[in-house]
Amino acid sequence: MTTTERDLKFTSEFMDEPISQDQLWKTKYFSTRIRGEFLRYYTTFGSAIKFCEHTGLPCTERYLKKMKSELAKLEREHSAAKKDLDFELVAEIEMGELKLS
């Protein structure tokens, strides 16, 4: 078994697991296949360095950085709204209505 095959087998075990319930709202912002796989991969590994190699999906570095930035913004806005007890904003974010750009 080559290193690539071993990596794919290793990551496929993680990629088959569903996203946890408390993180499920993020799928509204990452609804395409590549964005959904990025969300699953990044929440599992905390990095996107080997995303293309492990998932087999073609993706530019620029797009990976953009998705990472959008995810960071979502998490930051969500945390701030929870901290400020702004439940309307939390609901808006969790319903997928926050503008990312």
N, C-alpha and C positions, 0 to 999 in steps of 0.2 A: 504494500500500500504506500503510495507516494505521500509526501507531506501535504500536498493540496487536498488529496482525498481524505486524509486524516483530519485536516482542518475543517473540511466540509461536513464530515460525519460529526465532529465535535460540535460545530455551531448548529447543525440541523436539530440537535437535541434541544437546544435553547430556543431556536426559531419556531419550533412546533408548540411551545408553551404559549398560552394566551397572555395578553397583557393584564396585569393585576387590576382589580376593580377600581382602586383609588386612582389609577392612571388612565382608565378607559376614556375619559373625556378628551384626552389628547388626540385620540383617533379621529375626531371631527376635524382637526387641523391637518392631519396626516392621512388623508383618505385615499390617495392613489397607491398603487402597488409599491412603487419604490419608496414613497414617503412612509407608508405603513411599515415596510421592512426596516427602514432606517430607524423609526421610532422603537420598534421591537429590539433591534440590534443595539441601539444606543442605550436604552434603558437596561438592557442585560449586561453589557460590557462597559458602559461609561465612556466609550471612545468609538471613533469611526475610522480609525487608522486602517484596519483590514476589512472594512465594510465590503468593498467590491470583491476582494478575494474570497471572503467567507460566504457571501450571498450569491455570487455569480451575476449580480446585476451591474450593468455598466453605469458609472456615475462620475462626473467630473469633480475634481477637488473643490472647485468653486461652488457647485451645487451642494456638496456635503457641508461646506462651511455655512452656506445660506440656511440649510435645514437645521444645523446645530445652533445657529444664531436665533432662528425662529423658536426653537424649542426652549432655549435659555430665556428668551423674552416671555414666552408663555408661562414658564415656571416662575419667573421673577414677578410678573404681573399677578399671577394667581396667589403667590405667597404674600405679596404686599396687600392685596385685597383682603385676604384672610386675616392678616395681622391688624389691618385697620377696621376690621369687622364690617366691611362693605359687602354685605351679602348679595346685593343687587349685581355688583360687578363680578363677584364670584360666580353667580348664576349665569351671567352673560358670558363669561369666559368658558364655563363648563358646557354651555349650549353651543359653543362654537361661533360666537358672534364677535369676538375681538378681532380687530383689523391688525394683521401682522406687518403690513408695509407702511 
